[in-house]
């Protein structure tokens, strides 16, 4: 009698001690240590698995379990269930449906038909006896604690009240840990959101300073610019990728803003990247971000432009200047709609609408091997070609009036008009720098004008313009570029064939092995001529 009282007292003290430890646990690792270092010894078990019912209420999965490297199985397979497993498997559901712990003799159990495979695995690990204790939070079943012993007779019905008491404490402790994990997850999301907001705010301030010259809408009513307005109205409401083409100074960034401002994404900031302004070594970090310590100088985690543009628009200006290596990574991001920060271990899903712009002839860049053909076709979904100012000369008076008003206000001048002769000079000029050149000329003229009317316009000297044009035409090209372009032309004329009587090697009067070696050195790949031919077809 005294022995029974002493045993009950010991169990009560043990229960009290374990209850305090479980109540203090805030993370799974805390509870894992309590179960491994204290509970198993008190229960007389060698191993355990604590499984919880999933949200679907049809399956269960392990929440905590014994260290797998310490479980010795004759087959070498781990008996721990890592994937979801049906609740109604004849074992788990039996424990859930009863308040009392359930004890199984493993030798008898493995003889039954249709038993779960994990039971066989535990038997192969030397387990002779198994006890299942239902875990509840209040009266609601949450899961089952599996206890495994390497000999029989370990688990006694006389200790069921003690087992149930521990199970009740585990139910409360697990609920606390899950609640704490949820709070920590929410705090992490808040922290990420705060960082993103700070970066967006900093980016917005920077862009505001840089973009004061941008207007809310394009100016002009010529037939050429009306075609552009029409294309913008058709594509803006979709998520289609837009490629804006045109000479320098034609207003590509302004049109990108217009597409974004009338799109469903207009409530969020359009993020911009000038591919020509970023050193090649930093382009990947600028686009995709990096983790702290991922490379020398990465002193803090940085969110890339793709993440900043999530659920918004990303404007890739000067896309033709993007290095070839980054073109491949950009293509993957566009196709998979996911990115990975430099030094990151997880993939980040992004929902980004792409608008790209360039003043280069991308088809010629593809032929020359400087731009990937697959990326070109991925970007060239909805091209918008902007007319030069020479092609929309009738818009010059309206543009001049707009810029006069803008810079008169900015400088505090009371200039209201331009003399007809001065306007005629502007209309007769060729405008190689397009609208940007016109805007800067008007800004300078406003500063030099002392009356309310502009009467004199100082246009650039023709000789300077002609010299610049001649310099462009007579620009020396490298021998490598000439050789690459010539080989690509011959391969294209040969329908992609290298060897044989009708192949490119025969046309170039070279052995096919020599031509292949040259193509490898020049970076010419099949996609440079095969995809281009397919695109043309």
HELIX and SHEET records of a PDB file:
HELIX    1   1 UNK A    2  UNK A   24  1                                  23    
HELIX    2   2 UNK A   28  UNK A   34  1                                   7    
HELIX    3   3 UNK A   35  UNK A   39  3                                   5    
HELIX    4   4 UNK A   40  UNK A   43  1                                   4    
HELIX    5   5 UNK A   68  UNK A   70  5                                   3    
HELIX    6   6 UNK A   92  UNK A   96  1                                   5    
HELIX    7   7 UNK A  106  UNK A  109  1                                   4    
HELIX    8   8 UNK A  117  UNK A  124  1                                   8    
HELIX    9   9 UNK A  157  UNK A  159  5                                   3    
HELIX   10  10 UNK A  160  UNK A  210  1                                  51    
HELIX   11  11 UNK A  223  UNK A  235  1                                  13    
HELIX   12  12 UNK A  252  UNK A  261  1                                  10    
HELIX   13  13 UNK A  280  UNK A  282  5                                   3    
HELIX   14  14 UNK A  283  UNK A  288  1                                   6    
HELIX   15  15 UNK A  305  UNK A  308  1                                   4    
HELIX   16  16 UNK A  319  UNK A  321  5                                   3    
HELIX   17  17 UNK A  324  UNK A  336  1                                  13    
HELIX   18  18 UNK A  362  UNK A  367  1                                   6    
HELIX   19  19 UNK A  373  UNK A  379  1                                   7    
HELIX   20  20 UNK A  389  UNK A  395  5                                   7    
HELIX   21  21 UNK A  396  UNK A  411  1                                  16    
HELIX   22  22 UNK A  420  UNK A  428  1                                   9    
HELIX   23  23 UNK A  434  UNK A  448  1                                  15    
HELIX   24  24 UNK A  462  UNK A  473  1                                  12    
HELIX   25  25 UNK A  479  UNK A  493  1                                  15    
HELIX   26  26 UNK A  504  UNK A  507  1                                   4    
HELIX   27  27 UNK A  512  UNK A  521  1                                  10    
HELIX   28  28 UNK A  526  UNK A  528  5                                   3    
HELIX   29  29 UNK A  530  UNK A  536  1                                   7    
SHEET    1   A 6 UNK A  85  UNK A  86  0                                        
SHEET    2   A 6 UNK A  59  UNK A  65 -1                                        
SHEET    3   A 6 UNK A  47  UNK A  53 -1                                        
SHEET    4   A 6 UNK A 140  UNK A 149 -1                                        
SHEET    5   A 6 UNK A 129  UNK A 137 -1                                        
SHEET    6   A 6 UNK A 102  UNK A 105 -1                                        
SHEET    1   B 5 UNK A 271  UNK A 274  0                                        
SHEET    2   B 5 UNK A 312  UNK A 317  1                                        
SHEET    3   B 5 UNK A 352  UNK A 358  1                                        
SHEET    4   B 5 UNK A 242  UNK A 245  1                                        
SHEET    5   B 5 UNK A 382  UNK A 385  1                                        
SHEET    1   C 2 UNK A 289  UNK A 290  0                                        
SHEET    2   C 2 UNK A 302  UNK A 303 -1                                        
SHEET    1   D 2 UNK A 338  UNK A 339  0                                        
SHEET    2   D 2 UNK A 348  UNK A 349 -1                                        
SHEET    1   E 2 UNK A 417  UNK A 418  0                                        
SHEET    2   E 2 UNK A 453  UNK A 454  1                                        
END                                                                             
